[in-house]
């Protein structure tokens, strides 16, 4: 084990964050470019885009749980989580390369319709992200002690990952989504491969660094299920925003019909507004976890902190409905929405990880991720409904209601008694 891992130094947390950053960057590319490229380059309507987005989560229902359980019980290539991080990273890189070339791939395979190929590419990309995301989050729990240090691991994860997410959206906005896609393929590959060479995983999840047996783990199923339910409503609102916000921008802000064929300049303007908006969202998302949410969590608890952030996100969606019809106002309000996003991608994993048996973290992380993929499926099925509505503020009405319900449900979750206290000094566990 390298010294920086033994001491739990900042550099260790930074390196530990890179695999999750790789998958986060792939997700950012998917959010920034998938709906945009399917609509502007290939002419897909909202219903077809919803079908493409649904493919990955549908497969992830089985894939996430299976990969999580496998990663708890296998050991090869020098690790438990490492093999799945490596495999997922390589596949995600290849699928990003395929994304702008769906038409070429379809023609080469002799298919007249490209919808099937688009589904296959999106499915493979999303599966790859799912394959890796679970282990990238589980490994943080594997190599950090319970309590504030683990919270630090997950907040660092979001700080580093969120920073690169901002870079992704800025590239998409001010350079091009095509440059973003190809750059993303390289970054995802490197960040999936290199960090695994420096992080040593514990051979057994039931022993500590000295080889002593840990107390037998206990899973609090009622609390786990309450967390999953609250998180599911969060993701229903978040995913609805991710998939359909381009339609809101195209119709409400830009004044075009979603089905309209636009000039390259107009398409680029839609991409610009989308990129800037999500860059702002992720800027707040990467600054807050380590510098605000972590210290606030130590004072009032992680659950209460998270609930307040989710309520703030719901408020942000309401503000978009009433005041978000111009680019400037949309950007400002997306910063408010970013408060919730900062919590969504950091705190729930730390909260959940301390309700389950440590030796089965991969399995429960996979089960927990069902509270992401199932809402993604529901959100993806809303394309036809939203497309049929004259007012695209429907997108954010759905999101606001979902986040409001989530905030209420988080009130029912109990705070872990391991969440408080001071951070462990850098000299040891």
N, C-alpha and C positions, 0 to 999 in steps of 0.2 A: 504494500500500500504506500502510495506516495505521501510525502510529508504534508502537502497542502490538503490532502483528504483527511489525514489523521488530525490535523489542527482545525479542520472545518473553516479554512480561511476564505476570504472573499473570492480569491481566484478559483478555489474549488467550486464554490456556488456558481460562479460564472461559467466554468467548463461544464458543470452538471446541467446547466440550463440549455446548452447548445443542441442536444438532440430534440428537446421539445421545441426549441426555436426553429429547427429545420422543419418540423411538421407544422408549426405555426405559420412559417413563411409560405409553405405550400398551401395552407388554408387561406392565407391572405391573397395569394395569387388566384386561387379558386374564387374567392369572394369578389375580387376586383375585376376579374377577366371572364369568368365562365358565362354568366348571364349576358354580359356585354357582347362577347364574341359570338354567342349563339344567336343573339337577336340582330346584331349589326352586320355580321359577316355571312351567317347562314340563314337568316330570316325566320328563326323560330319564334312562335308566339308564346305568351305566358304559360299556356297549358303545356306546351311541349317542353319549355324550359323547366317547368315543375316536374315533369316526368324524368328529365335528365338528372335533376337534383335529387330526386327520390331514389335513384338507383343505388347510390352508395350507402345511404342509411339503411335501406332495406336489407342489403347484404351484411351491413355492420351489426344488425341485431344478433346474428349468429357469430359473425367473425370476432367481434370485440370480446364476447364472453369466452369463446373458444381460445383465442390467443391469450387472454388473461389467465385462464386456467392452465394452459400449457406452460406459460412463462413462470408459473409458480412451481412447476414440477419437472422442468427439464434443465439440463446443463450441458451446453456445447459451445464451441468457439470461445471458451473461457468466460462464459457468463450465462445468466438466466434471462435477463432482459436484452442483452447485447445482440443475440442473433436476430431477434425480431425488429430491433431498431435498424440493423444493417439491411435486412431484406426489405423492410418497408421503405427505407430511404432510397434504395436503388430503384424500386418500382415507381415510387412517387416521382423521381427525377425523370424517368422514361416517359411517364404519362404526361408530365408537364410539357415535354418536348412534342408529344403527340397532339396536344390540345389545339394549337393553331393549324394543324395539318390534318384535321378530321376529314376534309374533303378529299385530300390526296390519298389518305389511307383507304377511304371508302371506294375511290375510283380504282385503286390498285387491287382491292379485293373483289371488284366487280359488282358492287352494290349500287343500285340506282338511288336509293334513299339513304341519307346520311344520319338519320335519327338513331338507327341501331348502332352505328359506329360511335356516335356522340355518347350514347348511353354506355357503351362498353368502355370508352375512355374515361368518362366520369366515374363509372363504377370502379374501375381499376385504380384511379387516382384516390378516390374516397376510401376504398378498402386499404390501400397502402398507408394512407394517413391514419386510418383506424388501427391497422396492424401495429404501427409504430407509436401512436400517441399514448396508447395504454401503457406499454413498457417505459416510455420516456417519463411518464408521471409516476409509475410504480417504482422506478429505480430511485427516485428522490426519497420516497418513504423507506426504501430498503437501506439507504446509506446515511440516513439522518435519524437522530433520536426523536422520540415523541415530544410534543410540546412546542415552545416558541422557536426552537431551531428548525423544526420541520416546517413551521409556518414561514420562516425565513427562506427555506429552500424553495417553497412554492411561490413566494412573492418575488424572489430573485428570478425564478423561471419566467414569470410574467414580465418583469422589468426588461430582461434581455430579449425575450421573445417579442414583446411589444415594441421595443425600439426597432427591431428589424422589420416588424410589421408596418411601422410608420414609413420606413425606407421603401418598402414594397409599394405602398399606396402612392407615395410621392413620385416614384419612378413611373408608375402607371399614369399618374396625372400629368406630369411635366415632360416625360420622355415619350413613352408609349407602352401600351399593355403588351405588345409583342416583345419589346426589350425586357420587360418585367418577367414574362414567361420564361424566356431563355436564360436570363440571369438566375431566376428562381431554381431552374433545373440544376444548375451548377452549385448554388449555395446549399440546396437541400442535400445534394450528394455529399459535399464536404462536411457539413455540420452533422450528418448522420454517421459518418465514418470516423472522423478524427477524434472526437471526444471519447469514444469507446476504448481508445488505446490508453487513456490516462485515468479512467475510473475503474476501481477494483470493486466488484460486487461481492457481497458475503456469500460464501459457499452454502451456508445454512441460514435460513431466516429465523431459526429458533435459538440461535446462540449469539452472544455479543462478541465484541472484538477480541476478548480474551479467551473465547471458546466456551464460556460458561453458559449453561442453559438459561434462557429467558423464561419468565413465568408464562404458563400456557395462556395463549390469547383467548379473548372472548369477543364475540360479535353481538352487538346490541341491535338485533333485527328491527325492532320498532323504530328506533332512532334512524337507522339506515334507510328504512322505507320512507320516513317523513322527509329526510333530506332529498331522496330521489324524487319524491312528488313535488316538493318545492322547486327543485332544480329543473324539472320537466317543464313547468309553466314558464320559467325563465327562458328556456331555450325555444319554446314555441314563439315567444315574442321576438327573441333575438334572430332566429332563423327566418322569420317572416320579413324582418328588416333586410337581412342579408340577400335573400333571393329576389325580392321585389322592389327594393328601393330605387333601382335604376328606372323602373316604370314610373314611380312618383317623380323622379327627376325629369324624365322625358316628357311627361304630360303636365304636371303641376308647375314645375319650375321652368322648363323649356317651352311648354306650350304645344307640343306635338302629340299626335296619336301614337299609342304604343305600337300599332301595326304599321305605321308609316315607314316608308323607305327614305332614309335621309342622306344628305350629302356626307362626304368624308369629314368635312369640317364640323358639321353638326354632331356626328357620331363622336368625334374627338372631344367636343365640348361636353357631351354627356359623360364621357370617360374622365374628363378633367374634373367636373363637379363631383362625380362619384369618388375619384381618387383623393381629392382634397378632403371631402367629408369623412372618409374612413381613415385618412391619415390623422385628422384631428381626433377622431374617436380613439385611435390607438395611441396617440401621443399622451392623452389623459390616461389611457389604459396601462401604459408602461411606466409612467411617472408615479402614479398613486400607490401601487402595491407596496413597494419597498420603503417609500419615503413618507407615506401617509397611512395607508391601511394597516401596515404592520404595527407601528406605534399606537394607533388608535385601538387596534384589536387587543393589545396588551392592557389597555386601560378599561375598555368596556366589554371586551369579549369579541370573538370572531363572528359569532352568530348575529349579534346585534349590529355589528359593523356591516356585515353583509346585507342584512335586512334593510338598513338605512340606504345603502347603495342601490339596492334593487328598487326601492321606493323612489329614489332620485331618478333612476332610469325611466320608470313609468311616467314621472312628471315630465321628463324630457320628451317622451313620445307625445304627450298631450300638448306640449308647447309647439311641436312640429305641426300638429293638426291645425292649430289656430294661427301660428305665426311663421311657419316654415316654408312659405311659397317663393322666397327669393334665395339666391345662392348665399348671400351674406348671412341672412337669418338662419338658414339651414346649417351653415357652418358653426355658428355660435351655439345653436341648440345641440348639435352633435357633440360638443364638448360636455354638455350636461349629461347626455346619454352615456358618454365615456366613463363617467363615475361608476355607473353600474357595470359596464364592461370590464373595468379594472378589477372589480370584485369577482365577477363571473368566472374569469379565467385564472383566478388565484386561490381565493378563500375556500370554495366548496371542496376542493381536493384535500386540503389540510383538515377541514372539519370532518369530512367523511372518513379519512384515513384513520382517525382515532376512535371510530365506532366499530371497527372490524378487526378480526384476527390478522396480525402482521404477516403470518406465514401464508395467508391466502389473499394477500393484497391484490395480486393480479386478477384473480377471479372476481373479487368484489369491485375492483376498478372497472372491469368489464361490465359487470352488472350495473354499476353506477352510470356508465356511459350509455346504457339503454335510456336513461333519462335525458340524453341528448339526441340519440338517433330516432327514437320514437316521435318526439316532437318535431324533428326534422321532416319525418314522413308526413305528419299532419300539415306542417307548413307548406311542403311541396305540393300537397293535394289542393291547396287553396288557389292555385293559379287560375283555373277556370272561373271560380267565384269572383276573384279580384278583377280579372279581365272583363267580366260582364258588368262591373260597376263603373258608372260614369265618373265618379269621384274617387281618385286613387288615394285619398287620405284614409280610405278603408284599411290600407296596409298598416298604418300607424294606430288606427283605432283598435285593430286586433292585437297589435303589439302592446299597447297601453293596458288593455284589459288583462292580457296574460301576465304582464309584469306586476300589475296590481294584485292579482290573485297570488302570485308567487311571494310577494312581500308579506302578505297575510299568513301564508303557510310557513314562512320562515320563523314567524313568531312562535310557532308550536314546537320548534326544534330546541332541545336543551343544549346548553353550553357544556363542553367537555371540561372536566376539572384539570385537564392537562394543558389547557390553552393559555393559562396565565403565566405569571412569573417572568423572571428576567432571562434574557438570552444567555445560553451557555457560553462561557469565555472561549476564545478561539483556541486555547490550549488543549481542549479535550471534549469528550462527550458530556 
